Amino acid sequence: MIAPKVRSPTDVYTVENMLEQVEVNNGLGVGAIGVERQIEDGEGIHKVREIAHSSDRLSSIIFGPATTPRRWGCPALTSVSSRSTPVTTGTTRYPNVTPQ
């Protein structure tokens, strides 16, 4: 699931609480649904490390594909995976990019 416009760990906790209710009400194991966090502004960028470590559900962090790169003046970076999946920016591939 994609959680858009994440600005802080508080946003992550809000989504997590709702997902836990969905999982319990539908007979799924708690934590069964992964979350991709989409960061779209400076506040989220400033807190990216806290956001990345705020939950075990993290499957990737997405930097807003339209607005963020334009603000930075760079090609579109679409996703950084926590599972060492190659990242594509524009036409350039960066293998094994992982959070630090």
Protein Blocks (a to p, Z undefined) as FASTA:
>chain_A
ZZehiabfklmmmmmmmmmmmmmmnopaehkaccddddfbfklmmmmmmmmmmpfkbnbd
cddfklmmmmnopacdfbdcfklpacdehjaccehiacZZ
